[in-house]
Amino acid sequence: MSIVPFKELMTEAEKGKYAVGYFESWNIESLLAVKDAAEAMCSPVIIGFSGIYLPHHKRVVKDPLKLYAMIATEMCRELTVPACTVFNESPYLDRVLEAIDYGYNLVMFSDENICFEKQLDNVKKVVKKAHKNSVAVEGEMVAIPGVGGEINYIPDNLRFNDLKLAKLFVEKTGVDAFAVNIGQAHLHGRIKVSLDLKLLKKLKETLPVPLVLHGSSSVREKDITEAVRVGINKINVGSILKQSYHKAMKNAFTERTSNKNPYEVIGSGMKNDILVAGRLAMQKTVEDLMCLFGSNGKA
């Protein structure tokens, strides 16, 4: 199936009263886990990579952004369900602009260390270039707390959206989707939080673009279900995927590496391959989340 534009994915999600999941990948196994889950659940999907860690300056090994874009694009083309690619939530403006050139269907710039006016200005630059290249842009006024994974408690300031500022941000930037701050934080599943669904309803009534929920790994399931009902069209998932992948690989390593053929244990694709254990565990997690988001069977 050809790649479906992001706006079309969001239009169908709005009509069908479900949310499309963006399930963040980091290598070929994780990307294939998302692909297999989407096919198994007959679900629309968004695939892509972290704009924070893929180009991070502290990486020990450097991975080319262009190559990742090519892999994700080809993966989408092979899918039989509606799909598009994303370069997600990056504080590196130059990398976001590069991602547009490399063919990502959706990009996002966000930097929690700059003021509102500078954030506005940078997002406007991204939108200007992106729209010239038929690329969609997701925006947020300020990142939700804990974006770097440094907190393990619910912070006092959850940076709730101000309705007037949110409306101004969308109008001034021209973004195609808006990431809401309604009580969530990047707690990586350590603690579960509840959402301000009344604020979400007001944002839905105020803003003319699809709404996105970040930090879903730390949101109560019943709140996610209700948020989708109220009007969330896209949900980002990261931490819980890496946790399920890591746990399965760790257990498989303990069980399978003693006196085993190393060719079978890593990279064989057979039952003793610890990479297979991680991939299958992640696929199951993605499938469960697609059911939670209501996107299963909607392709």
TADA-V26008 format. One record per residue. N is the residue number from 1. RES is the residue in three letters. PHI is phi as a letter, one per 30 degrees, with the letter a starting at -180 (NA if undefined). PSI is psi as a letter, one per 20 degrees, with the letter a starting at -180 (NA if undefined). Layout:
# TADA-V26008
n=N res=RES phi=PHI psi=PSI
n=N res=RES phi=PHI psi=PSI
This chain:
# TADA-V26008
n=1 res=MET phi=NA psi=p
n=2 res=SER phi=d psi=q
n=3 res=ILE phi=d psi=p
n=4 res=VAL phi=c psi=p
n=5 res=PRO phi=e psi=q
n=6 res=PHE phi=e psi=g
n=7 res=LYS phi=d psi=h
n=8 res=GLU phi=d psi=g
n=9 res=LEU phi=e psi=g
n=10 res=MET phi=d psi=h
n=11 res=THR phi=d psi=g
n=12 res=GLU phi=d psi=h
n=13 res=ALA phi=d psi=g
n=14 res=GLU phi=d psi=g
n=15 res=LYS phi=d psi=g
n=16 res=GLY phi=d psi=i
n=17 res=LYS phi=i psi=l
n=18 res=TYR phi=b psi=r
n=19 res=ALA phi=c psi=q
n=20 res=VAL phi=d psi=p
n=21 res=GLY phi=d psi=p
n=22 res=TYR phi=c psi=o
n=23 res=PHE phi=c psi=o
n=24 res=GLU phi=d psi=p
n=25 res=SER phi=c psi=r
n=26 res=TRP phi=b psi=i
n=27 res=ASN phi=a psi=a
n=28 res=ILE phi=d psi=h
n=29 res=GLU phi=d psi=g
n=30 res=SER phi=d psi=h
n=31 res=LEU phi=d psi=g
n=32 res=LEU phi=d psi=h
n=33 res=ALA phi=d psi=g
n=34 res=VAL phi=d psi=g
n=35 res=LYS phi=e psi=g
n=36 res=ASP phi=d psi=h
n=37 res=ALA phi=d psi=g
n=38 res=ALA phi=d psi=g
n=39 res=GLU phi=d psi=g
n=40 res=ALA phi=d psi=h
n=41 res=MET phi=c psi=i
n=42 res=CYS phi=h psi=l
n=43 res=SER phi=b psi=p
n=44 res=PRO phi=e psi=q
n=45 res=VAL phi=a psi=q
n=46 res=ILE phi=b psi=p
n=47 res=ILE phi=b psi=q
n=48 res=GLY phi=l psi=b
n=49 res=PHE phi=b psi=r
n=50 res=SER phi=d psi=p
n=51 res=GLY phi=d psi=i
n=52 res=ILE phi=d psi=g
n=53 res=TYR phi=c psi=h
n=54 res=LEU phi=d psi=g
n=55 res=PRO phi=c psi=j
n=56 res=HIS phi=e psi=p
n=57 res=HIS phi=d psi=i
n=58 res=LYS phi=c psi=j
n=59 res=ARG phi=d psi=p
n=60 res=VAL phi=d psi=h
n=61 res=VAL phi=c psi=p
n=62 res=LYS phi=c psi=p
n=63 res=ASP phi=c psi=p
n=64 res=PRO phi=d psi=p
n=65 res=LEU phi=e psi=h
n=66 res=LYS phi=d psi=g
n=67 res=LEU phi=d psi=g
n=68 res=TYR phi=d psi=h
n=69 res=ALA phi=d psi=g
n=70 res=MET phi=d psi=g
n=71 res=ILE phi=d psi=g
n=72 res=ALA phi=d psi=g
n=73 res=THR phi=d psi=g
n=74 res=GLU phi=d psi=h
n=75 res=MET phi=d psi=g
n=76 res=CYS phi=d psi=g
n=77 res=ARG phi=d psi=h
n=78 res=GLU phi=d psi=i
n=79 res=LEU phi=d psi=q
n=80 res=THR phi=c psi=j
n=81 res=VAL phi=c psi=q
n=82 res=PRO phi=d psi=p
n=83 res=ALA phi=a psi=q
n=84 res=CYS phi=b psi=r
n=85 res=THR phi=c psi=q
n=86 res=VAL phi=b psi=q
n=87 res=PHE phi=c psi=o
n=88 res=ASN phi=c psi=p
n=89 res=GLU phi=h psi=m
n=90 res=SER phi=c psi=p
n=91 res=PRO phi=d psi=j
n=92 res=TYR phi=c psi=n
n=93 res=LEU phi=e psi=g
n=94 res=ASP phi=d psi=h
n=95 res=ARG phi=d psi=h
n=96 res=VAL phi=d psi=g
n=97 res=LEU phi=d psi=h
n=98 res=GLU phi=d psi=g
n=99 res=ALA phi=e psi=h
n=100 res=ILE phi=d psi=g
n=101 res=ASP phi=d psi=h
n=102 res=TYR phi=d psi=i
n=103 res=GLY phi=j psi=j
n=104 res=TYR phi=d psi=q
n=105 res=ASN phi=d psi=h
n=106 res=LEU phi=b psi=p
n=107 res=VAL phi=b psi=r
n=108 res=MET phi=b psi=p
n=109 res=PHE phi=c psi=p
n=110 res=SER phi=a psi=p
n=111 res=ASP phi=b psi=o
n=112 res=GLU phi=d psi=i
n=113 res=ASN phi=c psi=j
n=114 res=ILE phi=c psi=r
n=115 res=CYS phi=d psi=r
n=116 res=PHE phi=e psi=g
n=117 res=GLU phi=d psi=g
n=118 res=LYS phi=d psi=h
n=119 res=GLN phi=e psi=g
n=120 res=LEU phi=e psi=g
n=121 res=ASP phi=d psi=g
n=122 res=ASN phi=d psi=g
n=123 res=VAL phi=d psi=h
n=124 res=LYS phi=d psi=h
n=125 res=LYS phi=d psi=g
n=126 res=VAL phi=d psi=g
n=127 res=VAL phi=d psi=g
n=128 res=LYS phi=e psi=g
n=129 res=LYS phi=d psi=g
n=130 res=ALA phi=d psi=g
n=131 res=HIS phi=d psi=h
n=132 res=LYS phi=d psi=h
n=133 res=ASN phi=c psi=j
n=134 res=SER phi=h psi=k
n=135 res=VAL phi=c psi=p
n=136 res=ALA phi=d psi=q
n=137 res=VAL phi=b psi=p
n=138 res=GLU phi=c psi=q
n=139 res=GLY phi=b psi=q
n=140 res=GLU phi=b psi=q
n=141 res=MET phi=d psi=g
n=142 res=VAL phi=a psi=q
n=143 res=ALA phi=d psi=q
n=144 res=ILE phi=d psi=q
n=145 res=PRO phi=e psi=q
n=146 res=GLY phi=i psi=k
n=147 res=VAL phi=e psi=h
n=148 res=GLY phi=c psi=j
n=149 res=GLY phi=i psi=k
n=150 res=GLU phi=c psi=i
n=151 res=ILE phi=c psi=q
n=152 res=ASN phi=b psi=k
n=153 res=TYR phi=b psi=q
n=154 res=ILE phi=d psi=o
n=155 res=PRO phi=d psi=q
n=156 res=ASP phi=d psi=h
n=157 res=ASN phi=c psi=o
n=158 res=LEU phi=c psi=j
n=159 res=ARG phi=h psi=l
n=160 res=PHE phi=e psi=q
n=161 res=ASN phi=d psi=p
n=162 res=ASP phi=c psi=p
n=163 res=LEU phi=e psi=g
n=164 res=LYS phi=d psi=g
n=165 res=LEU phi=d psi=h
n=166 res=ALA phi=d psi=g
n=167 res=LYS phi=d psi=g
n=168 res=LEU phi=d psi=g
n=169 res=PHE phi=d psi=g
n=170 res=VAL phi=d psi=g
n=171 res=GLU phi=d psi=g
n=172 res=LYS phi=d psi=h
n=173 res=THR phi=c psi=h
n=174 res=GLY phi=i psi=k
n=175 res=VAL phi=d psi=q
n=176 res=ASP phi=c psi=i
n=177 res=ALA phi=a psi=q
n=178 res=PHE phi=b psi=p
n=179 res=ALA phi=d psi=o
n=180 res=VAL phi=d psi=q
n=181 res=ASN phi=c psi=o
n=182 res=ILE phi=b psi=k
n=183 res=GLY phi=j psi=i
n=184 res=GLN phi=d psi=r
n=185 res=ALA phi=b psi=q
n=186 res=HIS phi=d psi=n
n=187 res=LEU phi=c psi=i
n=188 res=HIS phi=h psi=k
n=189 res=GLY phi=i psi=i
n=190 res=ARG phi=d psi=h
n=191 res=ILE phi=b psi=q
n=192 res=LYS phi=c psi=p
n=193 res=VAL phi=c psi=r
n=194 res=SER phi=c psi=q
n=195 res=LEU phi=c psi=q
n=196 res=ASP phi=d psi=n
n=197 res=LEU phi=d psi=h
n=198 res=LYS phi=d psi=g
n=199 res=LEU phi=d psi=g
n=200 res=LEU phi=e psi=g
n=201 res=LYS phi=d psi=g
n=202 res=LYS phi=d psi=h
n=203 res=LEU phi=d psi=g
n=204 res=LYS phi=d psi=h
n=205 res=GLU phi=d psi=h
n=206 res=THR phi=c psi=h
n=207 res=LEU phi=c psi=p
n=208 res=PRO phi=c psi=j
n=209 res=VAL phi=b psi=r
n=210 res=PRO phi=e psi=q
n=211 res=LEU phi=c psi=q
n=212 res=VAL phi=b psi=q
n=213 res=LEU phi=c psi=o
n=214 res=HIS phi=c psi=r
n=215 res=GLY phi=i psi=k
n=216 res=SER phi=d psi=i
n=217 res=SER phi=d psi=i
n=218 res=SER phi=c psi=j
n=219 res=VAL phi=c psi=p
n=220 res=ARG phi=d psi=q
n=221 res=GLU phi=e psi=g
n=222 res=LYS phi=d psi=h
n=223 res=ASP phi=d psi=h
n=224 res=ILE phi=d psi=g
n=225 res=THR phi=e psi=g
n=226 res=GLU phi=d psi=h
n=227 res=ALA phi=d psi=h
n=228 res=VAL phi=d psi=g
n=229 res=ARG phi=d psi=h
n=230 res=VAL phi=d psi=h
n=231 res=GLY phi=k psi=j
n=232 res=ILE phi=d psi=p
n=233 res=ASN phi=c psi=i
n=234 res=LYS phi=b psi=p
n=235 res=ILE phi=b psi=p
n=236 res=ASN phi=c psi=p
n=237 res=VAL phi=b psi=p
n=238 res=GLY phi=b psi=f
n=239 res=SER phi=e psi=g
n=240 res=ILE phi=d psi=h
n=241 res=LEU phi=d psi=g
n=242 res=LYS phi=d psi=h
n=243 res=GLN phi=d psi=g
n=244 res=SER phi=d psi=h
n=245 res=TYR phi=d psi=g
n=246 res=HIS phi=d psi=g
n=247 res=LYS phi=d psi=g
n=248 res=ALA phi=d psi=g
n=249 res=MET phi=d psi=h
n=250 res=LYS phi=d psi=g
n=251 res=ASN phi=d psi=g
n=252 res=ALA phi=d psi=h
n=253 res=PHE phi=d psi=g
n=254 res=THR phi=d psi=h
n=255 res=GLU phi=d psi=h
n=256 res=ARG phi=c psi=i
n=257 res=THR phi=d psi=i
n=258 res=SER phi=d psi=o
n=259 res=ASN phi=h psi=k
n=260 res=LYS phi=c psi=q
n=261 res=ASN phi=d psi=o
n=262 res=PRO phi=d psi=h
n=263 res=TYR phi=d psi=h
n=264 res=GLU phi=d psi=h
n=265 res=VAL phi=d psi=h
n=266 res=ILE phi=b psi=o
n=267 res=GLY phi=j psi=j
n=268 res=SER phi=d psi=h
n=269 res=GLY phi=i psi=j
n=270 res=MET phi=c psi=a
n=271 res=LYS phi=d psi=h
n=272 res=ASN phi=d psi=i
n=273 res=ASP phi=d psi=o
n=274 res=ILE phi=d psi=h
n=275 res=LEU phi=d psi=h
n=276 res=VAL phi=d psi=g
n=277 res=ALA phi=e psi=g
n=278 res=GLY phi=d psi=g
n=279 res=ARG phi=d psi=g
n=280 res=LEU phi=d psi=h
n=281 res=ALA phi=d psi=g
n=282 res=MET phi=d psi=g
n=283 res=GLN phi=e psi=g
n=284 res=LYS phi=d psi=g
n=285 res=THR phi=d psi=g
n=286 res=VAL phi=d psi=g
n=287 res=GLU phi=d psi=g
n=288 res=ASP phi=d psi=h
n=289 res=LEU phi=d psi=h
n=290 res=MET phi=d psi=h
n=291 res=CYS phi=d psi=g
n=292 res=LEU phi=d psi=h
n=293 res=PHE phi=d psi=i
n=294 res=GLY phi=i psi=j
n=295 res=SER phi=c psi=i
n=296 res=ASN phi=d psi=p
n=297 res=GLY phi=i psi=j
n=298 res=LYS phi=c psi=i
n=299 res=ALA phi=d psi=NA
